[in-house]
Amino acid sequence: MGTARVNHDLNDHLNTTMNPLDPDEFRRQGHLIVDFLADYYQNVEKYPVRSQVEPGYLRKCLPKIAPYEPEPIETILQDVQKDIIPGLTHWQSPNFFAHFQCNASIAGFVGEMLSTGFNVVGFNWISSPAATELESIVMDWLGKLLNLPTSFLFSGGGGGVLQGTTCEAMLCTLTAARDQMLNKIGRENMGKLVVYESDQTHFSLQKAAKIAGINPSNIRSLMTTKSTAFGLSPDSLRSAIQSDIKSGLIPLFFCATIGTTSSNAVDPLGPLCDVAKDYNIWVHIDAAYAGSAFICSEFHYFLHGIDGANSFSLNAHKWFLTTLDCCCLWLKDPSALIKALSTDPEILKNEASDSNQVVDYKDWQIALSRRFRAMKIWFVLRSYGVSNLRKFIRGHVKMAKHFEGLIAMDKRFEVVVPRNFAMVCFRVSPLMVANANQKLLGEEDANEFNSKLLESINAAGRVYMTHAVVGGVYVIRLAVGATLTDYCHVNKAWKEIQEHAHTMQS
Amino acid sequence: MGTARVNHDLNDHLNTTMNPLDPDEFRRQGHLIVDFLADYYQNVEKYPVRSQVEPGYLRKCLPKIAPYEPEPIETILQDVQKDIIPGLTHWQSPNFFAHFQCNASIAGFVGEMLSTGFNVVGFNWISSPAATELESIVMDWLGKLLNLPTSFLFSGGGGGVLQGTTCEAMLCTLTAARDQMLNKIGRENMGKLVVYESDQTHFSLQKAAKIAGINPSNIRSLMTTKSTAFGLSPDSLRSAIQSDIKSGLIPLFFCATIGTTSSNAVDPLGPLCDVAKDYNIWVHIDAAYAGSAFICSEFHYFLHGIDGANSFSLNAHKWFLTTLDCCCLWLKDPSALIKALSTDPEILKNEASDSNQVVDYKDWQIALSRRFRAMKIWFVLRSYGVSNLRKFIRGHVKMAKHFEGLIAMDKRFEVVVPRNFAMVCFRVSPLMVANANQKLLGEEDANEFNSKLLESINAAGRVYMTHAVVGGVYVIRLAVGATLTDYCHVNKAWKEIQEHAHTMQS
């Protein structure tokens, strides 16, 4: 190939392609979107919180194939406003009290923008040393703030990693525990491994166990009751373990929860870890929602006994302002994780990894590729400072307490389980339902009434809450945690609840 | 609790907390970061491509604990410039020719901004109908563009889903295949399941298989040779399967690759799928890198035989401008995936899901929570249009061809394997190395010479490439694919390579 041909190719390219990272156009479109989103936050209360579209609505609005010619950003943004926003359930609305929140913030957003803008793939140290090192540093910062034992921090021989979600953290720790055990007892015993949880544990654990090849009939979902506020009794755990051992099975893994999804129940870590220790079981603590509260010392008593656990995780995207997704996982013995998940292909060989002086986070998670999530945590911690972050958490807890106070003043309603954090589980009490139905009826009718009440509130679109069933009781969950929520929104939600209940009762 | 107390709480909150989503401050900081990133792209060529920091550099720059008081965004951004940027390996540099690229674009970036800004958690349809519906629509759009068989599209009874990475896609499809098989033959046969790959398959498959509980000694990594350009021979697959069946094992899953990481080899899909069909094995096609090229018809012949596969995935964050992370997975029979991964907890019960009229993507992936990734694909397809996206891919392929032409003009160098897409595997030829060493030596010396040459080039920081070893031969990989790369950068890389080789040889 001669020089002439080379030059021809050159001109051909320059004349016909666009530059998808042209700095001026980047600036123009970036500013447009920042303003679009600022306007969105300003107007978010105007939209129904839960989307009101019908299944299949969007297929009717969009063409059947991708466009051949480029379209201007202005046109696309008009379509976002016209076709996408009506189909959103507005998680950033201050009137969103459903599930647990996924709270956004300016710091989390700009951290994500930088991470997306640099767009590095931090699978090993050399692929972007800053991504790895900042992650190790902020995981130690945050671990200290949460009052985790030093043994969970890099500075104490353990270590932390950022993953996408708790499901991943559960799958990774379970795989580490599984392989550690199978290396001792032989792979042929895979079918004998048993995983323990309570009937309040998040369903992610069962899913993770299934993916990891644990026999579904070896997952023990131990019953909890109202008498222990739906925390798991250490005696239940011990007798389940003993019974399995008698049957020739092998206890492997136990997941304790601080702040369950249904009712914010807290398992008693100390006594449970003591039981687990007797049988050499891996203990993972799932504090997906409530974990962020441990930056406030008044919640530290829930962590009592954590020294006996092997791993601990929380979702910073729930209540720590980082935006989705950002799950923080700490382990006492990262080497168990690394042994289970490490790979050492020729194509990634490099001096730094060979020297064993660096962390290669690809060996701490399922995937090879990984985003620069540490940026978001770093921005949140620095932009707000520990002082404001504590105020933020305490503000939500106080609002939930305030809501409890409102319920206490209306005898039609009752709080069903004690409040531990910023979520209140309540219902219209069976007695009131019986009165409304003009006959004395039981729990089932109360459940049906409350279910209809919730649907009536959510369909109106001014407030969004979700439900749970604990101990057979249908409860409405009011979770306070959206970034923009203030007392006025809690008061408005309460008024809305009262009005819908009134309409249904009359 | 009386009204007075309620009001007290109210004032208490308003007086002491910040608003982390204040629209005016959002606007101010958002604009700052857009400008910061636009400047970064303008200056990205000034930084060494591969970071030159030493392990542990960042711990020396940052405090040991998180700050108690908030810090202004301007201070944090100064630290990004001073402490973070030197620790980045600049994946968006036009001189980044390493690994496969992770290409950013304005459309991908603004799509990610909107997704992060709305910050919805689209686990099921009702949690944000637009997130689910847009995903199904763009997966059909993209599948059609790639010329996938209709059976992989929603419109043809199959369907597509967006996950984070290929590792996840492999783990999910493998789990689906595993559970489908175990439901037929019984869980006690778990230890007999066998997974097939070639010795060129990405190491993610071995990792996924380990996580899914496949016995590591049941992973067959079948040898490929230069004679088939490192594509897997169907005869090898058949004899491996037959040998396993003779030993009482159960063939389960085969992963074919289009565009391997080491050398862009392509497995012959048609004949391989025919073999797999004879034994009822799940075939997954990993086109992580090369898949995006199928929007151009000149590459469609590589897809011949895909009808026989069960699933197909590509990483849109590699060569389709979406930014990390965005893996597209299509399946002929999503119900196998859903059966393996579905969960139906009380807390997520809702009318739309109960009606079976909607897709609940939580049952198509490992995690519950999921980001609104479809926004990025939608923005990329619309902002550039199919016409420009084809030019973008073809531009890179032409540049790689141009680089091949440059190599052909210098007899010291040789292209080691045929180029299929936009990556060239080359080296200084053994004859030249022998001359430089003033003695006739073999492949080992050539490998060592080329390894030192690559390190010398990368250490200089003006260009970044990585290596592979194929068939015992150490090759330097020049992968063209960064968004900002143009002919001048390829020419500069070539000059750099020649100069370093010259210095080492003299």
HADDOCK unambig.tbl for C-alpha pairs under 7 A between the chains (distance, minus, plus):
assign (segid A and resid 1 and name CA) (segid B and resid 405 and name CA) 5.42 0.50 0.50
assign (segid A and resid 6 and name CA) (segid B and resid 402 and name CA) 6.45 0.50 0.50
assign (segid A and resid 10 and name CA) (segid B and resid 487 and name CA) 5.97 0.50 0.50
assign (segid A and resid 13 and name CA) (segid B and resid 395 and name CA) 6.09 0.50 0.50
assign (segid A and resid 17 and name CA) (segid B and resid 388 and name CA) 6.71 0.50 0.50
assign (segid A and resid 17 and name CA) (segid B and resid 391 and name CA) 6.05 0.50 0.50
assign (segid A and resid 17 and name CA) (segid B and resid 392 and name CA) 6.38 0.50 0.50
assign (segid A and resid 20 and name CA) (segid B and resid 105 and name CA) 4.94 0.50 0.50
assign (segid A and resid 20 and name CA) (segid B and resid 106 and name CA) 5.79 0.50 0.50
assign (segid A and resid 20 and name CA) (segid B and resid 483 and name CA) 6.67 0.50 0.50
assign (segid A and resid 21 and name CA) (segid B and resid 105 and name CA) 5.20 0.50 0.50
assign (segid A and resid 21 and name CA) (segid B and resid 106 and name CA) 5.67 0.50 0.50
assign (segid A and resid 21 and name CA) (segid B and resid 483 and name CA) 6.82 0.50 0.50
assign (segid A and resid 21 and name CA) (segid B and resid 484 and name CA) 6.76 0.50 0.50
assign (segid A and resid 23 and name CA) (segid B and resid 38 and name CA) 4.94 0.50 0.50
assign (segid A and resid 23 and name CA) (segid B and resid 41 and name CA) 6.39 0.50 0.50
assign (segid A and resid 23 and name CA) (segid B and resid 42 and name CA) 6.31 0.50 0.50
assign (segid A and resid 26 and name CA) (segid B and resid 38 and name CA) 6.32 0.50 0.50
assign (segid A and resid 26 and name CA) (segid B and resid 106 and name CA) 5.61 0.50 0.50
assign (segid A and resid 27 and name CA) (segid B and resid 34 and name CA) 6.03 0.50 0.50
assign (segid A and resid 27 and name CA) (segid B and resid 35 and name CA) 6.23 0.50 0.50
assign (segid A and resid 27 and name CA) (segid B and resid 38 and name CA) 5.99 0.50 0.50
assign (segid A and resid 30 and name CA) (segid B and resid 34 and name CA) 5.72 0.50 0.50
assign (segid A and resid 30 and name CA) (segid B and resid 110 and name CA) 6.51 0.50 0.50
assign (segid A and resid 31 and name CA) (segid B and resid 31 and name CA) 5.81 0.50 0.50
assign (segid A and resid 31 and name CA) (segid B and resid 34 and name CA) 6.72 0.50 0.50
assign (segid A and resid 33 and name CA) (segid B and resid 110 and name CA) 6.73 0.50 0.50
assign (segid A and resid 34 and name CA) (segid B and resid 27 and name CA) 6.04 0.50 0.50
assign (segid A and resid 34 and name CA) (segid B and resid 30 and name CA) 5.72 0.50 0.50
assign (segid A and resid 34 and name CA) (segid B and resid 31 and name CA) 6.71 0.50 0.50
assign (segid A and resid 35 and name CA) (segid B and resid 27 and name CA) 6.23 0.50 0.50
assign (segid A and resid 37 and name CA) (segid B and resid 117 and name CA) 6.46 0.50 0.50
assign (segid A and resid 38 and name CA) (segid B and resid 23 and name CA) 4.93 0.50 0.50
assign (segid A and resid 38 and name CA) (segid B and resid 26 and name CA) 6.32 0.50 0.50
assign (segid A and resid 38 and name CA) (segid B and resid 27 and name CA) 5.99 0.50 0.50
assign (segid A and resid 41 and name CA) (segid B and resid 23 and name CA) 6.37 0.50 0.50
assign (segid A and resid 42 and name CA) (segid B and resid 23 and name CA) 6.31 0.50 0.50
assign (segid A and resid 51 and name CA) (segid B and resid 128 and name CA) 6.74 0.50 0.50
assign (segid A and resid 55 and name CA) (segid B and resid 357 and name CA) 6.81 0.50 0.50
assign (segid A and resid 55 and name CA) (segid B and resid 358 and name CA) 6.39 0.50 0.50
assign (segid A and resid 58 and name CA) (segid B and resid 133 and name CA) 6.31 0.50 0.50
assign (segid A and resid 65 and name CA) (segid B and resid 141 and name CA) 5.11 0.50 0.50
assign (segid A and resid 66 and name CA) (segid B and resid 141 and name CA) 5.51 0.50 0.50
assign (segid A and resid 66 and name CA) (segid B and resid 381 and name CA) 6.37 0.50 0.50
assign (segid A and resid 67 and name CA) (segid B and resid 382 and name CA) 6.10 0.50 0.50
assign (segid A and resid 67 and name CA) (segid B and resid 385 and name CA) 5.41 0.50 0.50
assign (segid A and resid 67 and name CA) (segid B and resid 386 and name CA) 6.34 0.50 0.50
assign (segid A and resid 68 and name CA) (segid B and resid 385 and name CA) 4.78 0.50 0.50
assign (segid A and resid 68 and name CA) (segid B and resid 386 and name CA) 4.51 0.50 0.50
assign (segid A and resid 68 and name CA) (segid B and resid 387 and name CA) 5.52 0.50 0.50
assign (segid A and resid 69 and name CA) (segid B and resid 385 and name CA) 4.46 0.50 0.50
assign (segid A and resid 69 and name CA) (segid B and resid 386 and name CA) 6.40 0.50 0.50
assign (segid A and resid 69 and name CA) (segid B and resid 387 and name CA) 6.02 0.50 0.50
assign (segid A and resid 70 and name CA) (segid B and resid 382 and name CA) 5.72 0.50 0.50
assign (segid A and resid 70 and name CA) (segid B and resid 383 and name CA) 5.02 0.50 0.50
assign (segid A and resid 70 and name CA) (segid B and resid 384 and name CA) 4.47 0.50 0.50
assign (segid A and resid 70 and name CA) (segid B and resid 385 and name CA) 4.09 0.50 0.50
assign (segid A and resid 71 and name CA) (segid B and resid 382 and name CA) 5.61 0.50 0.50
assign (segid A and resid 71 and name CA) (segid B and resid 383 and name CA) 5.16 0.50 0.50
assign (segid A and resid 72 and name CA) (segid B and resid 383 and name CA) 6.35 0.50 0.50
assign (segid A and resid 73 and name CA) (segid B and resid 383 and name CA) 6.63 0.50 0.50
assign (segid A and resid 84 and name CA) (segid B and resid 130 and name CA) 5.62 0.50 0.50
assign (segid A and resid 87 and name CA) (segid B and resid 128 and name CA) 6.16 0.50 0.50
assign (segid A and resid 87 and name CA) (segid B and resid 129 and name CA) 5.17 0.50 0.50
assign (segid A and resid 87 and name CA) (segid B and resid 130 and name CA) 4.43 0.50 0.50
assign (segid A and resid 88 and name CA) (segid B and resid 128 and name CA) 4.53 0.50 0.50
assign (segid A and resid 88 and name CA) (segid B and resid 129 and name CA) 6.13 0.50 0.50
assign (segid A and resid 88 and name CA) (segid B and resid 130 and name CA) 5.70 0.50 0.50
assign (segid A and resid 89 and name CA) (segid B and resid 127 and name CA) 5.81 0.50 0.50
assign (segid A and resid 89 and name CA) (segid B and resid 128 and name CA) 4.65 0.50 0.50
assign (segid A and resid 90 and name CA) (segid B and resid 120 and name CA) 6.93 0.50 0.50
assign (segid A and resid 91 and name CA) (segid B and resid 119 and name CA) 6.83 0.50 0.50
assign (segid A and resid 91 and name CA) (segid B and resid 120 and name CA) 5.53 0.50 0.50
assign (segid A and resid 92 and name CA) (segid B and resid 118 and name CA) 6.92 0.50 0.50
assign (segid A and resid 104 and name CA) (segid B and resid 119 and name CA) 6.72 0.50 0.50
assign (segid A and resid 105 and name CA) (segid B and resid 20 and name CA) 4.94 0.50 0.50
assign (segid A and resid 105 and name CA) (segid B and resid 21 and name CA) 5.21 0.50 0.50
assign (segid A and resid 106 and name CA) (segid B and resid 20 and name CA) 5.80 0.50 0.50
assign (segid A and resid 106 and name CA) (segid B and resid 21 and name CA) 5.66 0.50 0.50
assign (segid A and resid 106 and name CA) (segid B and resid 26 and name CA) 5.61 0.50 0.50
assign (segid A and resid 109 and name CA) (segid B and resid 116 and name CA) 6.68 0.50 0.50
assign (segid A and resid 109 and name CA) (segid B and resid 117 and name CA) 6.88 0.50 0.50
assign (segid A and resid 110 and name CA) (segid B and resid 30 and name CA) 6.51 0.50 0.50
assign (segid A and resid 110 and name CA) (segid B and resid 33 and name CA) 6.73 0.50 0.50
assign (segid A and resid 113 and name CA) (segid B and resid 113 and name CA) 6.78 0.50 0.50
assign (segid A and resid 116 and name CA) (segid B and resid 109 and name CA) 6.68 0.50 0.50
assign (segid A and resid 116 and name CA) (segid B and resid 323 and name CA) 6.60 0.50 0.50
assign (segid A and resid 117 and name CA) (segid B and resid 37 and name CA) 6.45 0.50 0.50
assign (segid A and resid 117 and name CA) (segid B and resid 109 and name CA) 6.89 0.50 0.50
assign (segid A and resid 118 and name CA) (segid B and resid 92 and name CA) 6.90 0.50 0.50
assign (segid A and resid 119 and name CA) (segid B and resid 91 and name CA) 6.84 0.50 0.50
assign (segid A and resid 119 and name CA) (segid B and resid 104 and name CA) 6.72 0.50 0.50
assign (segid A and resid 119 and name CA) (segid B and resid 323 and name CA) 6.36 0.50 0.50
assign (segid A and resid 119 and name CA) (segid B and resid 324 and name CA) 6.43 0.50 0.50
assign (segid A and resid 120 and name CA) (segid B and resid 90 and name CA) 6.93 0.50 0.50
assign (segid A and resid 120 and name CA) (segid B and resid 91 and name CA) 5.53 0.50 0.50
assign (segid A and resid 127 and name CA) (segid B and resid 89 and name CA) 5.81 0.50 0.50
assign (segid A and resid 128 and name CA) (segid B and resid 51 and name CA) 6.74 0.50 0.50
assign (segid A and resid 128 and name CA) (segid B and resid 87 and name CA) 6.15 0.50 0.50
assign (segid A and resid 128 and name CA) (segid B and resid 88 and name CA) 4.53 0.50 0.50
assign (segid A and resid 128 and name CA) (segid B and resid 89 and name CA) 4.66 0.50 0.50
assign (segid A and resid 129 and name CA) (segid B and resid 87 and name CA) 5.17 0.50 0.50
assign (segid A and resid 129 and name CA) (segid B and resid 88 and name CA) 6.14 0.50 0.50
assign (segid A and resid 130 and name CA) (segid B and resid 84 and name CA) 5.61 0.50 0.50
assign (segid A and resid 130 and name CA) (segid B and resid 87 and name CA) 4.43 0.50 0.50
assign (segid A and resid 130 and name CA) (segid B and resid 88 and name CA) 5.72 0.50 0.50
assign (segid A and resid 133 and name CA) (segid B and resid 58 and name CA) 6.31 0.50 0.50
assign (segid A and resid 141 and name CA) (segid B and resid 65 and name CA) 5.10 0.50 0.50
assign (segid A and resid 141 and name CA) (segid B and resid 66 and name CA) 5.49 0.50 0.50
assign (segid A and resid 165 and name CA) (segid B and resid 367 and name CA) 6.48 0.50 0.50
assign (segid A and resid 165 and name CA) (segid B and resid 369 and name CA) 6.75 0.50 0.50
assign (segid A and resid 167 and name CA) (segid B and resid 366 and name CA) 6.98 0.50 0.50
assign (segid A and resid 167 and name CA) (segid B and resid 367 and name CA) 5.16 0.50 0.50
assign (segid A and resid 167 and name CA) (segid B and resid 368 and name CA) 6.93 0.50 0.50
assign (segid A and resid 168 and name CA) (segid B and resid 367 and name CA) 6.48 0.50 0.50
assign (segid A and resid 175 and name CA) (segid B and resid 211 and name CA) 6.21 0.50 0.50
assign (segid A and resid 191 and name CA) (segid B and resid 188 and name CA) 7.00 0.50 0.50
assign (segid A and resid 203 and name CA) (segid B and resid 345 and name CA) 6.85 0.50 0.50
assign (segid A and resid 207 and name CA) (segid B and resid 341 and name CA) 6.64 0.50 0.50
assign (segid A and resid 211 and name CA) (segid B and resid 175 and name CA) 6.20 0.50 0.50
assign (segid A and resid 211 and name CA) (segid B and resid 212 and name CA) 5.68 0.50 0.50
assign (segid A and resid 212 and name CA) (segid B and resid 211 and name CA) 5.67 0.50 0.50
assign (segid A and resid 212 and name CA) (segid B and resid 212 and name CA) 4.71 0.50 0.50
assign (segid A and resid 212 and name CA) (segid B and resid 213 and name CA) 5.68 0.50 0.50
assign (segid A and resid 213 and name CA) (segid B and resid 212 and name CA) 5.68 0.50 0.50
assign (segid A and resid 213 and name CA) (segid B and resid 213 and name CA) 5.18 0.50 0.50
assign (segid A and resid 323 and name CA) (segid B and resid 116 and name CA) 6.59 0.50 0.50
assign (segid A and resid 323 and name CA) (segid B and resid 119 and name CA) 6.36 0.50 0.50
assign (segid A and resid 324 and name CA) (segid B and resid 119 and name CA) 6.43 0.50 0.50
assign (segid A and resid 324 and name CA) (segid B and resid 371 and name CA) 6.67 0.50 0.50
assign (segid A and resid 341 and name CA) (segid B and resid 207 and name CA) 6.63 0.50 0.50
assign (segid A and resid 345 and name CA) (segid B and resid 203 and name CA) 6.85 0.50 0.50
assign (segid A and resid 346 and name CA) (segid B and resid 468 and name CA) 6.53 0.50 0.50
assign (segid A and resid 347 and name CA) (segid B and resid 467 and name CA) 5.97 0.50 0.50
assign (segid A and resid 347 and name CA) (segid B and resid 468 and name CA) 5.02 0.50 0.50
assign (segid A and resid 357 and name CA) (segid B and resid 55 and name CA) 6.79 0.50 0.50
assign (segid A and resid 358 and name CA) (segid B and resid 55 and name CA) 6.37 0.50 0.50
assign (segid A and resid 366 and name CA) (segid B and resid 167 and name CA) 6.98 0.50 0.50
assign (segid A and resid 367 and name CA) (segid B and resid 165 and name CA) 6.49 0.50 0.50
assign (segid A and resid 367 and name CA) (segid B and resid 167 and name CA) 5.17 0.50 0.50
assign (segid A and resid 367 and name CA) (segid B and resid 168 and name CA) 6.49 0.50 0.50
assign (segid A and resid 368 and name CA) (segid B and resid 167 and name CA) 6.93 0.50 0.50
assign (segid A and resid 369 and name CA) (segid B and resid 165 and name CA) 6.75 0.50 0.50
assign (segid A and resid 371 and name CA) (segid B and resid 324 and name CA) 6.67 0.50 0.50
assign (segid A and resid 381 and name CA) (segid B and resid 66 and name CA) 6.37 0.50 0.50
assign (segid A and resid 382 and name CA) (segid B and resid 67 and name CA) 6.09 0.50 0.50
assign (segid A and resid 382 and name CA) (segid B and resid 70 and name CA) 5.70 0.50 0.50
assign (segid A and resid 382 and name CA) (segid B and resid 71 and name CA) 5.60 0.50 0.50
assign (segid A and resid 383 and name CA) (segid B and resid 70 and name CA) 5.03 0.50 0.50
assign (segid A and resid 383 and name CA) (segid B and resid 71 and name CA) 5.16 0.50 0.50
assign (segid A and resid 383 and name CA) (segid B and resid 72 and name CA) 6.34 0.50 0.50
assign (segid A and resid 383 and name CA) (segid B and resid 73 and name CA) 6.62 0.50 0.50
assign (segid A and resid 384 and name CA) (segid B and resid 70 and name CA) 4.48 0.50 0.50
assign (segid A and resid 385 and name CA) (segid B and resid 67 and name CA) 5.40 0.50 0.50
assign (segid A and resid 385 and name CA) (segid B and resid 68 and name CA) 4.78 0.50 0.50
assign (segid A and resid 385 and name CA) (segid B and resid 69 and name CA) 4.44 0.50 0.50
assign (segid A and resid 385 and name CA) (segid B and resid 70 and name CA) 4.08 0.50 0.50
assign (segid A and resid 386 and name CA) (segid B and resid 67 and name CA) 6.32 0.50 0.50
assign (segid A and resid 386 and name CA) (segid B and resid 68 and name CA) 4.49 0.50 0.50
assign (segid A and resid 386 and name CA) (segid B and resid 69 and name CA) 6.39 0.50 0.50
assign (segid A and resid 387 and name CA) (segid B and resid 68 and name CA) 5.52 0.50 0.50
assign (segid A and resid 387 and name CA) (segid B and resid 69 and name CA) 6.02 0.50 0.50
assign (segid A and resid 388 and name CA) (segid B and resid 17 and name CA) 6.73 0.50 0.50
assign (segid A and resid 391 and name CA) (segid B and resid 17 and name CA) 6.05 0.50 0.50
assign (segid A and resid 392 and name CA) (segid B and resid 17 and name CA) 6.39 0.50 0.50
assign (segid A and resid 395 and name CA) (segid B and resid 13 and name CA) 6.08 0.50 0.50
assign (segid A and resid 402 and name CA) (segid B and resid 6 and name CA) 6.50 0.50 0.50
assign (segid A and resid 405 and name CA) (segid B and resid 1 and name CA) 5.55 0.50 0.50
assign (segid A and resid 467 and name CA) (segid B and resid 347 and name CA) 5.96 0.50 0.50
assign (segid A and resid 468 and name CA) (segid B and resid 346 and name CA) 6.52 0.50 0.50
assign (segid A and resid 468 and name CA) (segid B and resid 347 and name CA) 5.03 0.50 0.50
assign (segid A and resid 469 and name CA) (segid B and resid 346 and name CA) 6.99 0.50 0.50
assign (segid A and resid 483 and name CA) (segid B and resid 20 and name CA) 6.66 0.50 0.50
assign (segid A and resid 483 and name CA) (segid B and resid 21 and name CA) 6.81 0.50 0.50
assign (segid A and resid 484 and name CA) (segid B and resid 19 and name CA) 7.00 0.50 0.50
assign (segid A and resid 484 and name CA) (segid B and resid 21 and name CA) 6.75 0.50 0.50
assign (segid A and resid 487 and name CA) (segid B and resid 10 and name CA) 5.88 0.50 0.50
